[in-house]
Amino acid sequence: MTSSSPAKAPRSARAPERTEPAASYEAALAELEQLVAQLEGGQLPLDQLLTRYQRGAELLAFCRSRLEAVENQIKVLEGGELKPWDSQ
């Protein structure tokens, strides 16, 4: 039995949906920069736009959490208070 509804594009023709965590802060930042460029390009279909926006939000949260963790480690090393980078 055949369906008269339009066929969806095969999964291989679409951008892969990435839900795995980033390998590192640097990898997350690089992927986030690529996503921003794609989103700003304005050429994505709505479903891909939403998927990439969601991935960008995940990557942003990951980067923020990594930066917070590093900041907390620096606080420990500095005796409980963050000091400006330029003070020696």
Buried (B, 14 or more C-beta within 10 A) or exposed (E): EEEEEEEEEEEEEEEEEBEEEBEEBEEBBEBBEEBEEBBEEEEBEEEBBEBBEEBBEBBBEBBEEBEEEEEEEEEEEEEEEEEEEEEE
